[in-house]
């Protein structure tokens, strides 16, 4: 507990120090940009916090006004993270959006990010939940609520923010779908099958939830899954279900366009990123010879 408290205090001290170094102008730039992103595209609480952290770090380490940078200044900053490619990519994408906004609203004339290539990320197959693991997790879950949570995450591929925002009135048990608001405040639907419907109905009939379907915030959902996963011996988090959703549908022969619609992804490229666990062997199993 003391160690965690020490880390928390250290993080708060860093935020206060960076706010002091930023000055009024730097803080106003960050808040104006975040306000624009929230209004134009929507931001989750986590996304907002991440943007604020990255821009604070960038502006305090830049040692010059954000809108007087050269391409070389940005490259020098990014080069510090060459051995941390995913963090470098996060900075790159944040700065690309920040400077596009800066030019759009006349804060500077030239966008330095136009001349900087996106970092190359190492090929990684991230944790993906398989149907077999879903079955074990459901069997391990002790309460009707926890079983319904695992089943719905697996069947729907819901984002964590979507999942924890579901209200009882959003459920359409007749058509096996749930109305949700996703990225950019866009409305869409989650779908689920008959077995998951049974788990949902059992949970609702036993506990009669009102308002929020599961009564969980994102951190609470993560803790529920950690508890079930630890007991089952399966490392699990909400996003692993989303990757499993896309990969399993792909293995079943569902086309990328359909997966994009069902998972509410903005592009096919995002679908491909989420289905990296789909391999040549999977494709070969579904292969049908042309010459018969």
C-alpha positions, 0 to 999 in steps of 0.5 A: 500500500505504501508503495502504491501511495508513493507512486500516486504522490510521485505522479501528482508531483510530476503533473504539478511540475509540468503544469508549472513549466508549461505556464498559462499559454501552454496549458491553454493550448492543451485545453483548447485542443482537447476541447476541439477534439471532444467537440469534433470527434468525441473522447473517452475519459481515458482518451482525454487523460492520455492526450493531456499527458502526452502533450504536457510531456511534449511541451515541457520537454520541447524547450521552445513554443509549440508553434515555432518548431521545425521538423528537426525539433519534432524529430529530435523529440521523437528520437528519444523514444526510439527504443520504445516504439509504441510510446513513440507512435502515441506521441507521433499520432498525438502531434499529428492531430495537434499540429493539424488543428494548429494550422486549421485555426491559424496558430501556425502556417506550416504543419511539421508533421507532414514531412515526418513518416509514421514510426514502424511498429514491431509486428505483435500478436496481442492477447486474444481470447479464443472460444475455448477460453470463453467457455472456461471463463464462463464456467469459472464465473460464479455469479449470473452477472459475471457469466453474463459479462463474459458472454456479452463481451465475447459475443459482441466485441464491445469496447470497454467504454461502450460496455460500461455505458449500457443501460437496461433500457438499451437492451433489445432482447427480441432482436438480440442487440443493444444500442450503444454510443461509441467513438465520436458519439456515434450510435450503433448496435452490439449483437449477441447470440441466443446463449448470451441472451439466456445468461442476460435474462437469468442475470436480469431475472435474479438481480433486477438491475435498474439504470446501468445494466452491470453497474460498473465503471471501466476500472470495475470491469477490469477488476471483475475480469482479473478476478475471473481470469486469475481463478481460471488461469487465463490472462484476460482484459476487455480488449482481448475479447474485442480482438477475439471477437474479430479473429473468431469471426474471421476464422468462421469466414465472415468477411472484413466488411461485415466484421467492420460493421459488427465491431463498429470500426472506422476502417478495414485497416483497423479490422486487420490490426485486430485480426493479426492472430488470423494466420495462413494456417487458418486461411488454408483450412478454409481454402477450397480448390479451384480445380475439382 
